[in-house]
Amino acid sequence: MINTVPPGLIFIIGALFIPLIKNRTMKCGYLLLLPIISFINLIHIPVGTNFTVEFLGYNLVFAEIDRLSLLFGYVFHLITVIAVIYALHVKDDLQHVAGYIYGGAALGVTFAGDLLSLFVFWEMLTVGSVFLIWARRTQKSLDAGFRYALVHIVGGLMLLAGILMHIHSTGSVDFTYIGLENGNLGSYLIFFGFGVNCAWPLLHPWLTDAYPEATITGVIFLSAFTTKTAVYALARAFPGTSMLIWIGAVMTMFPIFYAVIENDLRRVLAYSLINQVGFMVCGIGIGTHLAINGAVSHAFNDIIFKALLFMSVGAVMYRTGKVNATDLGGLYKSMPLTCLFCIVGAASISAFPLFSGFVSKSMVMSAASMGGMSLIWFMLLFASAGVFHHAGIKIPFFAFFSHDSGIRTKEAPLNMLIAMGIAAFLCIFIGTFPQYSVYRLLPFTDVVYHPYTPTHIMAQTQLLFFSALAFTLLLLSGIYPSEIRAINLDFDLFYRKGSKLAVSVVTTFAGGIAKGLDYVFIKTLPAKLAALSKHPLSSMMKEYKNAGVVTGSTPETSSMLMPSGVPVLIAVAFLFILASVFLF
Amino acid sequence: MKNEKEHLFDKPRNVKRLLTIFYGFLAVLLIGDFFIHKHTDFAWEAWPEFYATYGFVACVVLVLAAKYLLRPIVKRREDYYD
């Protein structure tokens, strides 16, 4: 038996030593070793409650190990290895440190057994991730990072308020089922606090605003951790909450419309990220064992295939410096392997049979149909067809095929190809042999699901191929919306323009007051007082004369000088009056 | 560019071939639908060619709605926020 430490600690402490290692080879070795050591540590922590610390009379738990938390713990380690390999060429230590702190925070949330330590790691998620956005060091990324941080700070505060109210009303800090049935405001605040990180509709624009501005390698971490820890938290605290079914269904629907008309391919992926998280949220809302299994296994698969898609688009961006569909095309000629990996990612997200999305998304769909939720089922099916359309076809087609942009470049660097290769292998392996991979990790072992039935294979293949037919015909007929250099307004309009409006209102209103005060107290009054104290009588006469109180000639200023004792006398008299008022 | 070797889809013939294979596969799917014994939760799932029709219609609706409804409302110049 080896001595273990809380999960996440190795990442967080380990991150701090990264800048101290100067030798490149050693640094690469260290970066790759960290997740392996952390993983070995994790599998040696016994199932149950571990690392309990008493704090202010409450028990903080740093390692609550069960099947649900372990599934997320495993995939977070897996994606860290992949993302680190993908980022090995990066010489900027800030990104490595931020990546590991971010990953450690995600593990911290996943294994937190109490709400207080959950909150601390929750905030650490924001800190780690925002540096992955700022590390791009452009004005746009700086601005987007600030907006991202602000939204998450508000979400975090909501969560904190909720947690405190929850502790107050229940007397317990345990992070377990919370639910909304109790009707407590605290529960709702926790619910929506999770919802901010989960990118629920209207709370979502931080994601599509900031992720496309992050660094090429940073976005791989981003796509994996924030939304998936929120999915985990919802699965732990709010399974079977019916509001989630509708929230999830809307999440699957609305981003695909945006994705169709979006030009920036990383933003297309950001919209499709929301769409995929929608399936998970919906599954958690349905709440049956099959649905929860589907939701969390889809989180597992989505982390890998979404990372693969971001990596392939990132590799294109790394080689060409471009990411807009209008600037790309024909890259299959110079980046064939990246193109191949991208297609594997696209097939997985579209849930083609033999690819990973197929074995997990269908569980959520089946749970909806078994529950007789016909409208929800139609919405999810629409989204399934739509995701193939915008992520499955659009991403590979506009980057690697379409019109030849004339760009000739090199294949992606070796480390990127290895990372993409591992992810692509996993997508196919999980899709083909789910019973030997993700199905073994599911939280509920009492439900058995067989994805590969003739009915299901035929249904899904028909759905996807006829979506592809629609794409082909619309493209050939010229109806398909051409890519345009433009941005599309989303809900962030309200705080991006709203904040400008607020600033202008405040500056006009407060500026007016300040101007008035400045005129009275800075420009006019001191000058008058100075004149008054210097030549009291003459300046008083002047004022009276200006006001028309006295007429005639003003006596010479010099003859009106007051003996120096007079102001003292006035002051003493004034103090005397004040004292009498107070005393009597 | 002149001396560059010709790639797979530079030849229109290859694109045509790909499309022919694609259409052929669609026909196989349409015909195969009648030979599968379906186990479904909803009655309409068992209707002939339900998924094919839904997939096609859904995507056409998606593209038309995005192009003609959403884009006119939300499209702005790239420097809109600057």
HADDOCK unambig.tbl for C-alpha pairs under 7 A between the chains (distance, minus, plus):
assign (segid A and resid 257 and name CA) (segid B and resid 62 and name CA) 6.44 0.50 0.50
assign (segid A and resid 257 and name CA) (segid B and resid 66 and name CA) 5.11 0.50 0.50
assign (segid A and resid 258 and name CA) (segid B and resid 66 and name CA) 6.96 0.50 0.50
assign (segid A and resid 260 and name CA) (segid B and resid 63 and name CA) 6.86 0.50 0.50
assign (segid A and resid 260 and name CA) (segid B and resid 66 and name CA) 6.62 0.50 0.50
assign (segid A and resid 261 and name CA) (segid B and resid 66 and name CA) 6.57 0.50 0.50
assign (segid A and resid 261 and name CA) (segid B and resid 67 and name CA) 6.95 0.50 0.50
assign (segid A and resid 261 and name CA) (segid B and resid 71 and name CA) 6.91 0.50 0.50
assign (segid A and resid 333 and name CA) (segid B and resid 7 and name CA) 6.61 0.50 0.50
assign (segid A and resid 369 and name CA) (segid B and resid 41 and name CA) 5.95 0.50 0.50
assign (segid A and resid 369 and name CA) (segid B and resid 42 and name CA) 6.93 0.50 0.50
assign (segid A and resid 370 and name CA) (segid B and resid 41 and name CA) 6.25 0.50 0.50
assign (segid A and resid 382 and name CA) (segid B and resid 58 and name CA) 5.93 0.50 0.50
assign (segid A and resid 385 and name CA) (segid B and resid 55 and name CA) 5.64 0.50 0.50
assign (segid A and resid 385 and name CA) (segid B and resid 58 and name CA) 6.83 0.50 0.50
assign (segid A and resid 385 and name CA) (segid B and resid 59 and name CA) 6.66 0.50 0.50
assign (segid A and resid 386 and name CA) (segid B and resid 59 and name CA) 6.17 0.50 0.50
assign (segid A and resid 455 and name CA) (segid B and resid 36 and name CA) 6.78 0.50 0.50
assign (segid A and resid 455 and name CA) (segid B and resid 38 and name CA) 5.23 0.50 0.50
assign (segid A and resid 455 and name CA) (segid B and resid 39 and name CA) 6.42 0.50 0.50
assign (segid A and resid 459 and name CA) (segid B and resid 51 and name CA) 5.68 0.50 0.50
assign (segid A and resid 462 and name CA) (segid B and resid 29 and name CA) 6.40 0.50 0.50
assign (segid A and resid 462 and name CA) (segid B and resid 51 and name CA) 5.76 0.50 0.50
assign (segid A and resid 462 and name CA) (segid B and resid 52 and name CA) 4.83 0.50 0.50
assign (segid A and resid 463 and name CA) (segid B and resid 51 and name CA) 4.99 0.50 0.50
assign (segid A and resid 463 and name CA) (segid B and resid 52 and name CA) 5.09 0.50 0.50
assign (segid A and resid 463 and name CA) (segid B and resid 54 and name CA) 6.92 0.50 0.50
assign (segid A and resid 463 and name CA) (segid B and resid 55 and name CA) 4.49 0.50 0.50
assign (segid A and resid 464 and name CA) (segid B and resid 55 and name CA) 6.52 0.50 0.50
assign (segid A and resid 465 and name CA) (segid B and resid 26 and name CA) 6.87 0.50 0.50
assign (segid A and resid 466 and name CA) (segid B and resid 52 and name CA) 5.42 0.50 0.50
assign (segid A and resid 466 and name CA) (segid B and resid 55 and name CA) 5.42 0.50 0.50
assign (segid A and resid 466 and name CA) (segid B and resid 56 and name CA) 4.90 0.50 0.50
assign (segid A and resid 467 and name CA) (segid B and resid 55 and name CA) 4.90 0.50 0.50
assign (segid A and resid 467 and name CA) (segid B and resid 56 and name CA) 4.85 0.50 0.50
assign (segid A and resid 467 and name CA) (segid B and resid 59 and name CA) 5.66 0.50 0.50
assign (segid A and resid 469 and name CA) (segid B and resid 56 and name CA) 6.92 0.50 0.50
assign (segid A and resid 470 and name CA) (segid B and resid 56 and name CA) 5.41 0.50 0.50
assign (segid A and resid 470 and name CA) (segid B and resid 59 and name CA) 6.11 0.50 0.50
assign (segid A and resid 470 and name CA) (segid B and resid 60 and name CA) 6.05 0.50 0.50
assign (segid A and resid 480 and name CA) (segid B and resid 63 and name CA) 6.90 0.50 0.50
assign (segid A and resid 481 and name CA) (segid B and resid 67 and name CA) 5.89 0.50 0.50
assign (segid A and resid 485 and name CA) (segid B and resid 78 and name CA) 6.74 0.50 0.50
assign (segid A and resid 486 and name CA) (segid B and resid 75 and name CA) 6.42 0.50 0.50
assign (segid A and resid 486 and name CA) (segid B and resid 76 and name CA) 5.79 0.50 0.50
assign (segid A and resid 486 and name CA) (segid B and resid 77 and name CA) 5.05 0.50 0.50
assign (segid A and resid 486 and name CA) (segid B and resid 78 and name CA) 4.74 0.50 0.50
assign (segid A and resid 487 and name CA) (segid B and resid 75 and name CA) 5.89 0.50 0.50
assign (segid A and resid 487 and name CA) (segid B and resid 76 and name CA) 5.41 0.50 0.50
assign (segid A and resid 487 and name CA) (segid B and resid 77 and name CA) 6.15 0.50 0.50
assign (segid A and resid 487 and name CA) (segid B and resid 78 and name CA) 5.23 0.50 0.50
assign (segid A and resid 488 and name CA) (segid B and resid 74 and name CA) 4.89 0.50 0.50
assign (segid A and resid 488 and name CA) (segid B and resid 75 and name CA) 4.60 0.50 0.50
assign (segid A and resid 488 and name CA) (segid B and resid 76 and name CA) 6.00 0.50 0.50
assign (segid A and resid 489 and name CA) (segid B and resid 74 and name CA) 4.67 0.50 0.50
assign (segid A and resid 489 and name CA) (segid B and resid 75 and name CA) 6.41 0.50 0.50
